[in-house]
Amino acid sequence: MKPTDDTQTDISGPQTYDDQDVRQGRIVISRYWQRWIFFGGLAGVGIFALLILIFGTAS
């Protein structure tokens, strides 16, 4: 089955998006305990990376 002209798209150039459609999201942390978990997780990742850096090269 051959597609009709109204279903074909022009793929000759790069695809563009509207500015409002590609805005990045915002992290919404509305409760006190959610903030603790979020920042605790960030700190945990940082500490883990630091430990890997220190003890990973000690071999």
C-alpha positions in Angstrom: 0.0 0.0 0.0 1.4 3.4 -1.0 1.2 6.3 1.5 -0.6 9.3 0.3 0.9 12.8 0.1 -0.7 14.0 3.3 0.9 11.3 5.5 4.4 11.9 4.3 6.7 14.1 6.3 9.7 16.1 5.1 12.9 14.6 6.5 15.3 16.7 4.5 16.3 19.0 7.4 16.8 18.7 11.1 13.7 18.4 13.2 12.8 21.6 15.2 10.8 21.9 18.4 9.0 24.8 20.0 10.8 26.5 22.9 7.9 25.8 25.3 7.9 22.1 24.4 11.5 21.5 25.3 11.9 23.2 28.6 13.5 21.1 31.3 11.5 19.9 34.2 11.7 21.2 37.8 12.3 19.0 40.8 9.4 19.5 43.1 10.1 18.5 46.7 7.2 19.7 48.8 7.6 17.8 52.0 10.3 18.0 54.6 11.1 14.2 54.5 11.3 14.3 50.7 14.0 16.9 50.9 16.0 14.8 53.4 15.8 11.8 51.2 16.7 13.7 48.1 19.7 15.5 49.5 20.8 12.4 51.5 20.8 10.5 48.2 22.9 13.2 46.6 25.4 13.1 49.5 25.4 9.3 49.4 26.4 9.3 45.7 29.1 11.9 46.4 30.5 9.9 49.3 30.4 6.7 47.3 32.3 8.2 44.4 34.9 9.6 46.8 35.3 6.2 48.5 35.7 4.5 45.1 38.3 7.1 44.1 40.3 6.6 47.3 40.0 2.9 47.8 39.6 1.8 44.1 43.1 2.8 43.2 44.8 1.2 46.3 45.2 -2.2 44.7 
